Amino acid sequence: MVDERYLLTFIVTLEARDKVIDLLMGDDSVGGFTATDSQGFSREHSAYDIGEQIAGFRRVSRFEIVGPRDALLALRRKLKEQALLSSGAPAWITPIE
């Protein structure tokens, strides 16, 4: 039986980006990952700073990691424990076919 693979996707603030990269590079369960700079849009701008309110979006980083489900669940837990995941920002795990 082939191990099933899953995709962990999550969004972090730009301020947390480098800390997340350091954590992932030091984690033996992570073989590699993708980080993409993105633009986060929301109808609730109260948490945005003035520049973000004018632009209409917040700059964020999106991470994607492929691996076994249990390892990704443990990694997501570690990210939450170290307060690297933005509050309200989702972190989801999707099966890969």
Stockholm file with secondary structure:
# STOCKHOLM 1.0

chainA/1-97         MVDERYLLTFIVTLEARDKVIDLLMGDDSVGGFTATDSQGFSREHSAYDIGEQIAGFRRVSRFEIVGPRDALLALRRKLKEQALLSSGAPAWITPIE
#=GR chainA/1-97 SS CCCCEEEEEEEEEHHHHHHHHHHHHTCTTCCCCEEEEEEECCSCCTTSCHHHHHHTSEEEEEEEEEECHHHHHHHHHHHHHTTCSCTTCCEEEEEEC
#=GC SS_cons        CCCCEEEEEEEEEHHHHHHHHHHHHTCTTCCCCEEEEEEECCSCCTTSCHHHHHHTSEEEEEEEEEECHHHHHHHHHHHHHTTCSCTTCCEEEEEEC
//
